[in-house]
Amino acid sequence: MTIRALIFDFDGTIVDTETPGFLSWRATFLKHGLTLTEKQFEGWVGTSADMAWFNPKNVLRAHLNDEPAVQAIDEAREREDLAVIRTQPVMPGVVEYLVHGRARGLKLAVASSSSWKWVSEHMGRVGLVDRFDLIKCGDQVAKRKPAPDLYLAALEGMGIAAHEAVAFEDSTNGISAAKAAGIFT
């Protein structure tokens, strides 16, 4: 078996956008007498709100029963979260994998459940957009992770078979998606 491509998740794998998200949600929960565990938050990571088995905003909504308050709280939390995320560097080891992969003639792709706007903004900020042959995002496929659609689209876009790729993932939803597409993670 010959490996011809490396496919990277974005959030939490290329840039750590997930830890700031967890910390902001946990702080928000604490302010309102709720607790949030990493295990719960894991159900939110790497997928879309409609596919997640846990949605922190819905928990807050049920607890407060005040939609305008929930919207205001979430908007403030998102602003703070984004300010922290915009300072996050590339995760350790990612650039080295890209350099070594490219030197070996491997194709490089991103398969992210996040939107194209989100991924391209942050990939541009850290200077990595041009290092990839292909970027596939959640708003470009029918179903986000844990469905295999993103990985299947990446394989098709690169003309690579599943057994010729390796996926780099950090979430249960992402690992499930890659494995469902037949890709080693």
BAFI-3210 file (N, C-alpha, C; in Angstrom, 3 decimals, decimal comma, padded with zeros to 6 digits):
// residues 185
n [1|2|3|4|5|6|7|8|9|10|11|12|13|14|15|16|17|18|19|20|21|22|23|24|25|26|27|28|29|30|31|32|33|34|35|36|37|38|39|40|41|42|43|44|45|46|47|48|49|50|51|52|53|54|55|56|57|58|59|60|61|62|63|64|65|66|67|68|69|70|71|72|73|74|75|76|77|78|79|80|81|82|83|84|85|86|87|88|89|90|91|92|93|94|95|96|97|98|99|100|101|102|103|104|105|106|107|108|109|110|111|112|113|114|115|116|117|118|119|120|121|122|123|124|125|126|127|128|129|130|131|132|133|134|135|136|137|138|139|140|141|142|143|144|145|146|147|148|149|150|151|152|153|154|155|156|157|158|159|160|161|162|163|164|165|166|167|168|169|170|171|172|173|174|175|176|177|178|179|180|181|182|183|184|185]
n.u [000,846|000,613|001,020|-000,469|-001,579|-002,196|-004,654|-006,007|-007,911|-009,297|-010,091|-008,720|-006,802|-005,124|-005,201|-005,760|-008,790|-010,640|-010,120|-010,247|-012,981|-014,208|-013,384|-014,623|-017,331|-017,512|-016,977|-019,184|-021,281|-020,683|-021,146|-023,864|-024,673|-024,329|-022,662|-020,002|-018,560|-015,549|-016,113|-018,854|-018,640|-017,192|-019,100|-019,997|-017,943|-016,347|-018,465|-021,721|-024,304|-026,797|-026,111|-024,815|-024,552|-024,631|-025,390|-024,305|-025,562|-028,270|-028,590|-028,123|-030,219|-032,468|-032,066|-032,182|-034,508|-035,110|-034,995|-034,024|-032,057|-030,339|-029,405|-027,993|-026,052|-024,694|-023,725|-021,907|-020,145|-019,192|-017,803|-015,684|-014,492|-013,693|-011,784|-009,725|-009,216|-008,224|-005,629|-004,342|-001,722|-000,353|-000,748|001,633|003,981|002,458|003,303|005,719|004,848|003,543|005,660|007,385|005,614|005,033|007,629|007,900|006,200|003,507|-000,033|-001,853|-004,490|-007,379|-010,075|-012,793|-015,417|-016,225|-017,241|-016,457|-015,750|-014,864|-012,680|-010,995|-010,433|-008,956|-006,916|-005,681|-004,809|-002,785|-001,083|-001,264|-002,891|-002,006|-000,470|-001,873|-003,383|-006,055|-009,064|-011,746|-014,900|-017,483|-019,781|-019,820|-020,651|-023,195|-023,646|-022,147|-019,304|-020,149|-020,598|-019,282|-018,955|-017,269|-014,664|-014,893|-015,365|-012,935|-011,155|-012,135|-011,727|-008,959|-008,383|-007,738|-007,615|-009,239|-007,558|-005,127|-004,638|-004,047|-005,630|-005,667|-006,899|-008,729|-011,026|-013,808|-016,010|-014,767|-012,880|-014,626|-015,848|-013,693|-012,954|-015,334|-015,205|-013,260|-010,626|-007,417|-006,767]
n.v [-001,186|002,133|005,351|008,291|010,691|013,174|014,044|016,617|017,511|020,665|022,475|022,338|020,597|021,720|024,420|025,404|025,878|024,868|024,514|027,215|027,591|025,612|026,540|029,063|028,380|026,807|028,719|030,379|028,623|028,193|030,753|030,728|028,774|026,181|023,131|022,074|019,481|018,100|015,795|016,095|018,349|017,283|016,070|018,147|018,996|019,092|018,734|019,665|021,819|020,596|017,931|017,268|015,525|016,858|020,139|023,097|025,609|024,989|023,742|025,895|027,514|025,955|026,003|028,747|029,675|031,996|033,474|035,986|036,695|034,483|034,741|037,197|036,563|034,507|035,831|037,655|035,824|034,555|036,690|037,125|034,597|034,446|036,489|035,333|033,022|034,150|034,639|032,269|030,058|027,967|024,532|022,517|020,686|020,519|022,098|020,857|018,291|019,035|020,082|017,830|015,997|017,228|017,235|014,560|014,206|013,949|014,511|017,140|017,890|019,524|018,662|019,804|020,267|022,802|026,027|027,263|029,972|030,351|028,516|029,354|031,988|031,645|029,889|031,516|033,549|032,270|031,656|029,323|028,555|028,277|026,017|023,732|021,340|021,017|022,083|021,186|021,946|022,044|023,365|022,685|020,168|017,577|016,372|016,885|015,883|013,410|012,010|010,583|012,314|014,673|013,611|011,792|013,580|014,945|012,874|012,260|014,746|014,832|012,635|010,208|006,996|005,642|003,937|005,007|007,225|009,141|010,256|013,051|013,672|015,067|014,688|012,705|012,659|013,370|011,284|009,152|009,890|009,817|007,112|005,937|006,639|004,979|005,574|005,504|006,611]
n.w [000,000|-000,905|000,346|-000,701|-000,031|002,493|004,766|006,550|009,395|010,398|012,716|015,848|015,009|012,989|013,781|017,114|017,770|019,353|022,159|023,180|022,639|024,259|026,807|026,906|026,757|029,071|031,079|030,670|031,297|034,040|035,092|035,099|036,800|035,891|034,843|032,740|031,063|029,602|028,200|027,551|025,866|023,812|022,217|020,727|019,206|016,040|014,274|012,992|014,331|013,986|013,771|016,080|019,221|021,518|022,504|023,550|023,568|023,424|025,905|027,645|026,807|027,599|030,332|031,081|029,856|028,397|025,640|024,404|026,292|026,171|023,537|023,705|025,625|024,310|022,031|023,202|024,358|022,043|020,801|022,630|022,537|019,821|019,764|021,250|019,720|017,389|018,067|018,143|017,294|014,618|015,180|017,000|015,051|012,704|010,457|009,913|009,118|006,770|005,228|005,041|003,881|001,413|000,328|-000,172|-002,225|-001,677|-001,820|-000,319|001,858|003,322|005,395|006,732|009,083|009,587|008,261|004,927|004,974|007,651|007,845|005,704|006,489|008,905|008,084|006,227|007,938|009,419|007,408|005,744|003,608|000,898|001,020|000,691|-001,476|-001,747|-000,220|001,644|002,941|005,495|004,535|001,927|001,387|001,617|004,160|007,312|009,341|011,755|009,384|006,347|004,194|003,771|003,757|001,653|-000,434|-000,445|-001,132|-003,708|-004,979|-005,057|-006,514|-005,320|-003,777|-000,871|000,654|000,100|001,573|004,584|007,460|009,627|012,684|015,496|016,897|018,058|016,317|013,898|013,554|013,291|010,870|009,011|009,194|008,334|005,704|004,907|005,445|006,911|010,199]
ca.u [000,000|001,361|000,310|-000,332|-002,180|-002,467|-005,847|-006,053|-009,012|-008,796|-010,280|-008,110|-005,711|-004,207|-005,234|-006,604|-009,965|-011,568|-009,883|-010,900|-014,430|-014,579|-013,194|-015,645|-018,606|-017,461|-017,128|-020,582|-022,078|-020,435|-021,836|-025,302|-024,921|-024,272|-021,326|-019,718|-017,395|-014,910|-016,834|-020,038|-018,227|-016,730|-020,248|-020,212|-016,735|-016,123|-019,688|-022,617|-025,290|-027,880|-025,573|-024,187|-025,363|-024,641|-025,374|-024,272|-026,538|-029,577|-028,592|-028,297|-031,584|-033,395|-031,833|-032,614|-035,849|-035,176|-034,276|-033,203|-030,882|-029,442|-028,766|-027,039|-024,958|-023,931|-023,003|-020,766|-019,218|-018,567|-016,829|-014,515|-013,924|-013,036|-010,585|-008,687|-008,903|-007,412|-004,238|-003,824|-000,778|-000,464|-000,442|002,979|004,167|001,688|004,132|006,692|004,157|003,299|006,949|007,839|004,657|005,262|008,933|007,712|005,258|002,144|-001,058|-002,237|-005,859|-008,098|-011,479|-013,281|-016,859|-016,475|-017,567|-015,349|-015,363|-014,108|-011,416|-010,119|-009,974|-007,911|-005,787|-004,990|-004,160|-001,563|-000,262|-001,213|-003,822|-001,301|000,262|-002,772|-003,895|-007,510|-009,713|-013,178|-015,524|-018,809|-020,833|-019,645|-021,128|-024,560|-023,613|-020,865|-018,850|-019,439|-020,823|-018,016|-019,036|-016,097|-013,517|-015,137|-015,172|-011,492|-010,566|-012,541|-011,067|-007,534|-008,229|-007,030|-008,444|-009,208|-006,398|-003,923|-004,619|-004,030|-006,353|-005,246|-008,113|-008,646|-012,345|-014,520|-016,804|-013,861|-012,340|-015,727|-016,033|-012,573|-013,048|-016,486|-014,757|-012,264|-009,299|-006,680|-006,614]
ca.v [000,000|003,383|006,549|009,363|011,947|013,446|014,879|017,187|018,281|022,016|022,920|021,476|019,831|022,690|025,535|025,036|026,733|024,140|024,805|028,481|027,384|024,886|027,409|030,128|027,765|026,389|029,934|030,807|027,698|028,458|032,008|030,473|027,651|024,908|022,582|021,567|018,598|017,896|014,706|016,692|019,245|016,423|015,824|019,376|019,250|018,391|018,474|020,824|021,855|019,628|016,570|017,077|014,902|017,820|021,510|023,928|026,700|024,428|023,526|027,222|027,916|025,225|026,423|030,131|029,886|033,432|033,507|037,184|036,623|033,472|035,321|038,214|035,859|033,775|036,801|038,139|034,701|034,365|037,774|036,830|033,373|034,778|037,273|034,382|032,162|034,909|034,671|030,900|029,706|026,637|023,492|021,946|019,551|020,587|022,611|019,816|017,269|019,588|020,165|016,476|015,414|017,834|016,759|013,176|014,204|013,652|015,531|017,639|018,402|019,804|018,238|020,417|020,489|024,243|026,683|027,734|031,300|030,168|027,842|030,181|033,134|031,257|029,348|032,686|034,255|031,566|031,497|027,944|028,260|027,855|024,763|022,604|021,123|020,981|022,365|020,889|022,422|021,536|023,971|022,228|018,788|017,374|016,089|017,092|014,794|012,151|011,412|010,539|013,155|015,546|012,803|011,266|014,704|015,200|011,790|012,456|015,942|014,562|011,439|009,262|005,975|005,737|003,234|005,761|008,453|009,117|011,409|013,565|014,122|015,224|014,512|011,450|012,821|013,350|009,939|008,348|010,264|009,297|005,648|005,599|006,818|003,960|006,170|005,277|007,847]
ca.w [000,000|-001,003|000,798|-001,685|000,435|003,896|004,887|007,890|009,954|010,693|014,096|016,847|014,407|012,401|014,738|018,253|017,954|020,221|023,576|023,533|022,622|025,475|027,974|026,933|027,115|030,478|031,884|030,525|032,103|035,462|035,442|035,185|037,699|035,169|034,652|031,404|031,054|028,303|027,527|026,938|024,784|022,727|021,342|019,971|018,422|014,788|013,522|012,927|015,421|013,751|013,858|017,390|020,263|022,619|022,014|024,753|023,481|023,782|027,359|028,239|026,446|028,464|031,723|031,307|029,320|028,063|024,363|024,209|027,174|025,617|022,353|024,151|026,295|023,308|021,195|023,979|024,467|020,728|020,582|023,459|021,991|018,564|020,069|021,668|018,579|016,424|018,528|018,178|016,225|014,036|016,170|016,851|014,159|011,457|009,357|009,595|008,317|005,442|004,528|004,727|002,943|000,095|-000,152|-000,617|-003,337|-001,244|-001,934|000,999|001,846|004,562|005,408|007,965|009,219|009,666|006,991|004,095|005,459|008,891|007,568|004,862|007,295|009,855|007,328|005,689|009,049|009,806|006,216|005,274|002,511|-000,316|001,230|000,467|-002,829|-001,721|001,059|001,608|004,177|005,800|003,726|000,546|001,295|002,134|005,597|007,981|010,210|011,544|008,058|005,602|002,994|003,592|003,364|000,310|-001,366|-000,529|-001,930|-005,105|-005,491|-005,279|-007,335|-004,451|-003,127|000,594|001,215|-000,247|002,363|006,042|008,006|010,931|013,359|016,948|017,527|017,827|015,092|012,761|013,396|012,747|009,464|008,225|009,156|007,487|004,320|004,647|005,564|008,157|010,985]
c.u [000,888|000,483|000,603|-000,872|-002,309|-003,655|-005,975|-007,419|-008,445|-008,865|-009,704|-006,953|-004,679|-004,085|-006,175|-007,694|-010,915|-011,366|-010,478|-012,426|-014,916|-014,481|-014,246|-017,012|-018,624|-017,634|-018,569|-021,494|-021,919|-021,151|-023,329|-025,634|-024,938|-022,831|-021,208|-018,454|-016,797|-015,636|-018,106|-019,638|-017,737|-017,863|-020,569|-019,101|-016,732|-017,359|-020,507|-023,645|-026,389|-027,417|-025,021|-025,122|-025,400|-024,561|-025,431|-025,294|-027,934|-029,691|-028,830|-029,718|-032,613|-033,281|-032,408|-034,049|-036,108|-034,345|-033,477|-031,939|-029,862|-028,700|-027,693|-025,818|-024,078|-023,152|-021,777|-019,706|-018,479|-017,525|-015,542|-013,761|-013,126|-011,764|-009,436|-008,263|-008,004|-005,958|-003,580|-002,884|-001,130|-000,045|000,959|002,978|003,466|002,558|005,156|006,058|003,917|004,585|007,412|006,900|004,877|006,580|008,844|006,683|003,832|001,216|-001,496|-003,618|-006,329|-009,524|-012,044|-014,797|-017,208|-016,757|-016,299|-014,847|-014,467|-012,714|-010,492|-009,602|-008,803|-006,704|-004,981|-004,207|-002,846|-000,687|-000,179|-002,084|-003,103|-000,527|-000,587|-003,245|-005,407|-007,998|-011,205|-013,768|-016,970|-019,927|-020,713|-020,131|-022,523|-024,580|-022,205|-020,501|-019,854|-019,767|-019,512|-017,918|-017,793|-014,882|-013,692|-014,934|-013,684|-010,803|-010,875|-011,807|-009,591|-007,303|-007,461|-008,029|-008,260|-007,964|-005,078|-003,778|-004,526|-004,729|-005,807|-006,456|-007,893|-009,975|-012,935|-015,330|-015,935|-013,282|-013,404|-015,929|-014,934|-012,656|-014,226|-016,165|-013,692|-010,828|-008,689|-006,516|-005,496]
c.v [001,245|004,531|007,674|010,696|011,968|014,393|015,314|017,782|019,678|022,358|021,907|020,660|020,761|023,919|025,137|026,073|026,112|024,418|026,154|028,365|026,673|025,800|028,506|029,562|027,342|027,594|030,440|029,917|028,000|029,719|031,792|029,210|026,288|024,407|022,046|020,731|018,521|016,816|015,235|017,504|018,459|016,129|016,993|019,602|018,436|018,066|019,760|020,717|020,814|018,170|016,249|016,380|015,777|019,209|022,437|025,068|026,198|024,162|024,852|027,733|027,250|025,687|027,817|030,394|031,358|033,641|034,787|037,181|035,627|034,029|036,337|037,563|035,165|034,717|037,338|037,044|034,485|035,443|037,503|035,617|033,681|035,592|036,358|033,512|032,877|035,055|033,296|030,641|028,352|025,633|022,921|020,740|019,651|021,031|021,555|018,701|017,770|019,635|018,777|015,777|015,928|017,334|015,323|013,066|013,867|014,819|015,883|018,268|018,710|019,316|018,695|020,570|021,970|024,817|027,091|029,085|031,184|029,598|028,738|031,399|032,734|030,621|030,494|033,422|033,596|031,207|030,092|027,626|027,668|026,557|023,531|022,549|021,282|021,296|022,117|021,227|021,958|022,118|023,613|020,794|018,681|017,176|016,272|015,869|014,605|011,421|011,484|011,523|014,015|014,757|012,213|012,354|015,016|014,129|011,982|013,641|015,750|013,362|010,343|008,245|006,077|005,080|003,946|007,042|008,149|010,391|011,761|014,221|014,250|014,960|013,150|011,524|012,753|011,977|009,018|008,622|009,677|007,782|005,209|005,754|005,794|004,434|005,845|006,614|007,696]
c.w [000,000|-000,536|-000,194|-001,202|001,951|003,948|006,344|008,198|010,214|012,177|015,081|016,317|013,788|013,303|015,872|018,466|018,974|021,706|023,956|023,562|023,870|026,689|028,044|027,288|028,580|031,395|031,838|031,362|033,590|035,934|035,676|035,983|037,044|035,122|033,227|031,480|029,655|027,511|026,856|025,712|023,570|021,730|020,429|018,953|017,128|013,981|013,451|014,048|015,228|013,846|015,248|018,370|021,510|022,014|023,226|024,735|023,841|025,276|028,067|027,993|027,369|029,917|031,999|030,868|029,010|026,793|024,136|025,079|026,637|024,410|022,751|024,798|025,268|022,395|021,916|024,101|023,155|020,435|021,363|022,913|020,723|018,790|020,475|020,482|017,582|016,855|018,479|017,003|015,606|015,114|015,921|015,915|012,820|010,289|008,941|008,766|006,893|004,617|004,106|003,736|001,535|-000,497|-000,677|-001,743|-002,959|-001,526|-000,515|000,922|003,259|004,361|006,751|007,955|009,297|008,277|006,238|004,609|006,693|008,607|006,756|005,622|008,183|009,172|006,706|006,769|009,446|008,595|005,657|004,065|001,297|-000,164|000,913|-000,977|-002,877|-000,312|000,866|002,971|004,279|004,966|002,238|000,334|001,900|003,645|006,144|008,807|011,342|010,240|007,267|004,437|002,741|003,128|001,971|-000,741|-001,531|-001,369|-003,410|-005,720|-005,781|-006,186|-006,607|-003,899|-001,618|001,189|000,906|000,578|003,856|006,497|009,385|011,572|014,853|017,641|017,182|016,540|013,846|012,488|012,806|011,260|008,582|008,094|008,277|006,015|003,946|004,776|006,920|008,880|011,995]
res [m|t|i|r|a|l|i|f|d|f|d|g|t|i|v|d|t|e|t|p|g|f|l|s|w|r|a|t|f|l|k|h|g|l|t|l|t|e|k|q|f|e|g|w|v|g|t|s|a|d|m|a|w|f|n|p|k|n|v|l|r|a|h|l|n|d|e|p|a|v|q|a|i|d|e|a|r|e|r|e|d|l|a|v|i|r|t|q|p|v|m|p|g|v|v|e|y|l|v|h|g|r|a|r|g|l|k|l|a|v|a|s|s|s|s|w|k|w|v|s|e|h|m|g|r|v|g|l|v|d|r|f|d|l|i|k|c|g|d|q|v|a|k|r|k|p|a|p|d|l|y|l|a|a|l|e|g|m|g|i|a|a|h|e|a|v|a|f|e|d|s|t|n|g|i|s|a|a|k|a|a|g|i|f|t]
***
